Structures are given as structure tokens and as C-alpha cells.
Amino acid sequence: MLTEKEVDKLRKVISNFDVVEEDYEFYLLKRGNINKTDCAISKNSKKYILQKINNYVFKKPEKLIRNIKEKFGR
């Protein structure tokens, strides 16, 4: 279960992406040592996965993102 504070943070995070602004429901999928994974589901049943990276484990998250973009071409 997510707290109101966590839901507010997720609303801010999803607003940074090129998705239609809608009312979302947020669900915690997994909380681990390396990352936290949440799911956002829109009224139209579109699903988005949001992951928070542990910056203690990944000291330079910008390099991780660059590697993902190079690997998957985005």
C-alpha cells in the first residue's frame, strides 16, 4: 500500500513523461534493495511501470540511463 506522500511523488514523476494527463491509480509492485517498482493505471486502462533507482547502489544513474537508451534505442 502506498502512502499519500508516495502517490503525490508518483503523480509528479509521471507528469514528466509524454503521456496524456489523466487520473491515475498507483500500485506498489515491488520494493527491493536495488529499486522500487510501481504501476500507474489510467482510467482508460493504460499501464505504466515506474522504477525508482537506488542511488546508493547506482552511484551514477545518468550512466545507467544512457546505457539503457543505447541498448534499447530510446
CYANA upper distance limits for C-alpha pairs under 8 A (distance plus 0.5 A):
  1 MET  CA     27 TYR  CA      7.53
  1 MET  CA     28 LEU  CA      6.92
  2 LEU  CA      6 GLU  CA      6.45
  2 LEU  CA      7 VAL  CA      6.99
  2 LEU  CA     26 PHE  CA      8.26
  2 LEU  CA     27 TYR  CA      7.41
  2 LEU  CA     28 LEU  CA      7.03
  3 THR  CA      7 VAL  CA      6.82
  4 GLU  CA      8 ASP  CA      6.63
  5 LYS  CA      9 LYS  CA      6.81
  6 GLU  CA     10 LEU  CA      6.74
  7 VAL  CA     11 ARG  CA      6.70
  7 VAL  CA     26 PHE  CA      7.17
  8 ASP  CA     12 LYS  CA      6.93
  9 LYS  CA     13 VAL  CA      6.72
 10 LEU  CA     14 ILE  CA      6.61
 10 LEU  CA     26 PHE  CA      8.21
 11 ARG  CA     15 SER  CA      6.74
 11 ARG  CA     24 TYR  CA      8.42
 12 LYS  CA     16 ASN  CA      7.45
 13 VAL  CA     17 PHE  CA      8.12
 14 ILE  CA     19 VAL  CA      8.25
 15 SER  CA     19 VAL  CA      8.04
 15 SER  CA     21 GLU  CA      7.59
 22 GLU  CA     42 SER  CA      6.85
 22 GLU  CA     43 LYS  CA      7.69
 23 ASP  CA     42 SER  CA      6.55
 23 ASP  CA     43 LYS  CA      6.98
 24 TYR  CA     40 ALA  CA      6.36
 24 TYR  CA     41 ILE  CA      5.82
 24 TYR  CA     42 SER  CA      5.03
 24 TYR  CA     43 LYS  CA      7.12
 25 GLU  CA     40 ALA  CA      6.12
 25 GLU  CA     41 ILE  CA      5.77
 25 GLU  CA     42 SER  CA      7.04
 26 PHE  CA     38 ASP  CA      7.30
 26 PHE  CA     39 CYS  CA      6.11
 26 PHE  CA     40 ALA  CA      5.07
 26 PHE  CA     41 ILE  CA      6.98
 27 TYR  CA     38 ASP  CA      6.05
 27 TYR  CA     39 CYS  CA      5.65
 27 TYR  CA     40 ALA  CA      7.06
 28 LEU  CA     36 LYS  CA      8.49
 28 LEU  CA     37 THR  CA      6.83
 28 LEU  CA     38 ASP  CA      4.95
 28 LEU  CA     39 CYS  CA      6.87
 29 LEU  CA     36 LYS  CA      8.37
 29 LEU  CA     37 THR  CA      5.89
 29 LEU  CA     38 ASP  CA      5.60
 29 LEU  CA     39 CYS  CA      7.01
 30 LYS  CA     36 LYS  CA      6.32
 30 LYS  CA     37 THR  CA      5.58
 30 LYS  CA     38 ASP  CA      7.46
 31 ARG  CA     35 ASN  CA      6.99
 31 ARG  CA     36 LYS  CA      4.91
 31 ARG  CA     37 THR  CA      6.77
 32 GLY  CA     36 LYS  CA      6.43
 33 ASN  CA     54 ASN  CA      7.90
 34 ILE  CA     53 ILE  CA      7.00
 34 ILE  CA     54 ASN  CA      5.79
 34 ILE  CA     57 VAL  CA      7.00
 35 ASN  CA     51 GLN  CA      6.94
 35 ASN  CA     52 LYS  CA      5.90
 35 ASN  CA     53 ILE  CA      5.20
 35 ASN  CA     54 ASN  CA      5.87
 36 LYS  CA     51 GLN  CA      6.02
 36 LYS  CA     52 LYS  CA      5.62
 36 LYS  CA     53 ILE  CA      7.39
 37 THR  CA     49 ILE  CA      7.48
 37 THR  CA     50 LEU  CA      6.29
 37 THR  CA     51 GLN  CA      5.00
 37 THR  CA     52 LYS  CA      7.06
 38 ASP  CA     49 ILE  CA      6.39
 38 ASP  CA     50 LEU  CA      5.64
 38 ASP  CA     51 GLN  CA      6.80
 39 CYS  CA     47 LYS  CA      7.22
 39 CYS  CA     48 TYR  CA      6.16
 39 CYS  CA     49 ILE  CA      5.19
 39 CYS  CA     50 LEU  CA      6.58
 40 ALA  CA     47 LYS  CA      6.14
 40 ALA  CA     48 TYR  CA      5.59
 40 ALA  CA     49 ILE  CA      6.93
 40 ALA  CA     50 LEU  CA      7.96
 41 ILE  CA     45 SER  CA      6.20
 41 ILE  CA     46 LYS  CA      6.04
 41 ILE  CA     47 LYS  CA      5.06
 41 ILE  CA     48 TYR  CA      7.00
 42 SER  CA     46 LYS  CA      5.70
 42 SER  CA     47 LYS  CA      7.09
 53 ILE  CA     58 PHE  CA      7.77
 53 ILE  CA     61 PRO  CA      8.11
 54 ASN  CA     58 PHE  CA      6.65
 55 ASN  CA     59 LYS  CA      5.78
 55 ASN  CA     60 LYS  CA      7.80
 55 ASN  CA     61 PRO  CA      7.23
 58 PHE  CA     64 LEU  CA      8.19
 60 LYS  CA     64 LEU  CA      7.47
 61 PRO  CA     65 ILE  CA      6.76
 62 GLU  CA     66 ARG  CA      6.63
 63 LYS  CA     67 ASN  CA      6.62
 64 LEU  CA     68 ILE  CA      6.78
 65 ILE  CA     69 LYS  CA      6.68
 66 ARG  CA     70 GLU  CA      6.64
 67 ASN  CA     71 LYS  CA      6.55
 68 ILE  CA     72 PHE  CA      6.50
 68 ILE  CA     73 GLY  CA      8.36
 68 ILE  CA     74 ARG  CA      8.34
 69 LYS  CA     73 GLY  CA      5.63
 69 LYS  CA     74 ARG  CA      5.18
 70 GLU  CA     74 ARG  CA      7.58
